[in-house]
Amino acid sequence: MLASTQLRGYLATTAAEGLKFDVKENKLPALTVYTDASFAPDSEESHGSFIVLLGSSLIFRRSGRQGL
């Protein structure tokens, strides 16, 4: 599933709750992505993850085993 599809679904089901982003006044928020991966320790599958931040607010995360 695409991250944008998941985000739209989340926003649709939580519209009454709202979102708060900590951004300094008169500044555009920075979109930052961090990634990490392990490379098959002990002959197991590799594991990868990433998070997406808007300003200092977490807006998406994903973690899982990699097939290749």
C-alpha positions in Angstrom: 0.0 0.0 0.0 1.3 3.4 -0.9 2.2 5.8 2.0 -0.1 8.5 0.5 -3.1 6.1 0.5 -2.4 5.2 4.1 -2.1 8.9 5.0 -5.4 9.8 3.3 -7.1 7.0 5.0 -5.8 8.1 8.4 -6.8 11.7 7.8 -10.3 10.7 6.6 -11.0 8.6 9.8 -9.5 11.1 12.2 -10.7 14.4 10.7 -12.5 15.5 13.9 -9.3 15.0 15.9 -7.0 17.3 13.9 -3.2 17.4 13.5 -0.8 19.8 15.1 2.6 20.6 13.6 5.3 22.4 15.6 6.6 24.9 13.1 8.2 28.3 13.8 6.2 31.3 12.8 6.9 32.6 9.2 8.9 29.5 8.3 8.0 26.7 6.0 8.2 23.2 7.7 10.9 20.9 6.5 10.0 17.4 5.3 12.7 15.1 6.6 13.1 11.3 6.0 15.4 9.0 8.0 16.1 5.4 6.9 18.0 2.5 8.4 18.6 -1.2 7.5 20.4 -4.2 8.9 22.1 -6.5 6.4 21.0 -10.1 7.3 22.8 -10.7 10.6 23.0 -14.5 11.4 21.8 -15.4 7.8 18.3 -14.0 8.4 16.4 -11.6 6.2 17.5 -8.0 6.2 15.3 -5.5 8.1 14.6 -1.9 6.9 12.7 1.0 8.3 12.0 4.7 7.7 10.3 7.6 9.3 9.0 10.9 7.8 8.9 14.1 9.8 7.1 17.4 9.0 9.0 19.9 11.0 9.5 18.0 14.3 6.2 16.0 14.0 6.2 12.4 13.0 3.8 11.9 10.1 4.7 8.3 8.9 6.8 5.3 9.8 7.3 1.9 8.3 9.4 -1.1 9.4 9.7 -4.6 8.1 11.7 -7.5 6.7 13.2 -7.1 3.2 12.6 -9.8 0.6 15.9 -9.3 -1.2 
